[in-house]
Amino acid sequence: MFVRRFSLPIAAVASALTAVVGFAVPLPAMAASTIVLSGIQYDPAGTDTRTNAHLNQEFFTIRNLSTRPINLTGYMVKDVANHTYVFPRGYVLKGRTTAIIRTGRNRNTAVTLYWNQGNYIWNNTGDTARFMTPAGKTFDTCSYKAVTGRTRVAC
């Protein structure tokens, strides 16, 4: 079971700013619902070995629902224990694109980012992801509880 909660503010502000400026601009708090949490792989297959390869099988995904690129510099995702992932400076997610944020280490690409952690983040028994603005305002959440045979949740 999962719970999803987010506001539905006007996304036109981001589109108008992008059109005027001509490139991706930081996402205004009003338009935050154009980026959503789309899933969490919380229990990778196999034994929890804490190897980097296994840590990278744990991840969460976000989706840009708009057609415009959105600058996510400083935006955050936190779990219940306040483990915090901060999107790097200059990170722009293209329109209609999904990005995957893996727990372990590697080199970031346009659609795959790395948290650079040495331990698992998402609890196998249940957890909540909060997607937050740089100012700390939560605009999307995804919660789950453990279900036998399930290792991933779609938000």
N, C-alpha and C positions, 0 to 999 in steps of 0.2 A: 504494500500500500504506500502511496506517496501523496503528498499534499503540495499543491502549487499555489502560490499567491503572488500576484504582482498588480501594480496599478496600470491603468491604460491611459497615460497622458498623451498629448498631441505630439506626434513624431515630425510634424511639418517644420518645426523650428530647426531641427538638424538638417533637413533637406534644404530649407531656405538659406541657411548659413553656408552650406556646401556650395550651393549654386552661386551665391554672391562672392565668396572667397575663391572658389574654383578648386579646392582640394579638401581632403578630409579634415574635419574640425573636431575638437573634443565634443563628446556627446553631452548636450545639456541635460540636466537632471530631469527636465520635463519630458524628454524624449527617451528616457531610459528603457522603456518597455520594448524598444525596437531590438534590443539585445536580450536574449533569455538563456537561462540554463536549459540545456536540452537533454542531458543525461549524466549519470555517474556509474562508472565501472568500479564498484567498491570491494569486490572480492575476487581478485585474479585467480585463475585456475591453478591448481596444484598447492603444494605446501608453501607457506609464507617463509621464504628464505632470506628476504631482505637484500637480495642481489639487485643490482641496478636494473638488470633485464626484467626481473619480476616486479620491481617497483614501478617500472614504466608500463606494466600491464594494468595498473590502477590509474584511473584518470577521470576527469569530468570534461564535458563538452559545453560550448556555448554556441549560439546561432544568432547571426545578424538577420533579422526578418525583413529589413528594409532593402531597397535597391542601392542605397548609398554606402560608401565606405565610412566607417566610424572609428575615430581615434579613441582607444581605450586606455591611454596612458593614465596610470594611477588608480584605475578601477580595481576592485578587490573581490575575492571570493573567500569566505571564511566558513569553517565548520563549527560545530558546537563547542569544541575545545579551543576555539579562536586560532587554529592554525590558519595563517593568512597568506594567500597568493596575491601578489600585486602585479598587474599587467605592466610590462616594461615601457619605458619612455619611447614614444614614437610608434607603439604597436597599433596598427590600423587593420581592422577586420573588414574585408571587402563585403559588399552587399550580397545577400543571399548565400552566405558562406558559413560553414561550421568550423570552429577551431577546437582542437583537442589539447588539453593541458594535462600532461603526464606527471606523475609524482616524482620520478627519479631524475637523473641527470642526462643531458645531451645538449646539442646545439639547437637553438630555436630556429624555426622556419616560419613561413607566412601562415601556416595553419596548424603547426604543432609546436607547442611551447612546453617548457620543462620547469617544474617547481624546484628542482635541485634538492630534494629531501633524501635522507638516508633511512627513513622509516615510513611506514604506511600512514596515510592521513584519514581515509574514510573508514569508519567503524563497520565491521561486518554485521553487527547487531542492529544497526540503525544510526542515522545521522541526519543533519540538516545542512545544506549548503545555502549560504546567503550571498547574493550578488549585490555589491555595494558601490556607490559612487565614491570618488576620492574624498568627499566630505563625510563619508560614513553613513549615508542614507541607504537603507536596504530597498531595492526595487524589484527583486525577484528572489524566491526561495524554492528549494526542492528538498522535501523530507522523505525518508524511507524507513521501513522496519524490515528486519530480516524475514525472508520467506524461503523455506526449504527449496533448494534447487535453483534459486535465483541469485545471480551475482552482479546484475546490472539493473538500473532503473532508468526509465525514460521520464523526463520531467515535462 
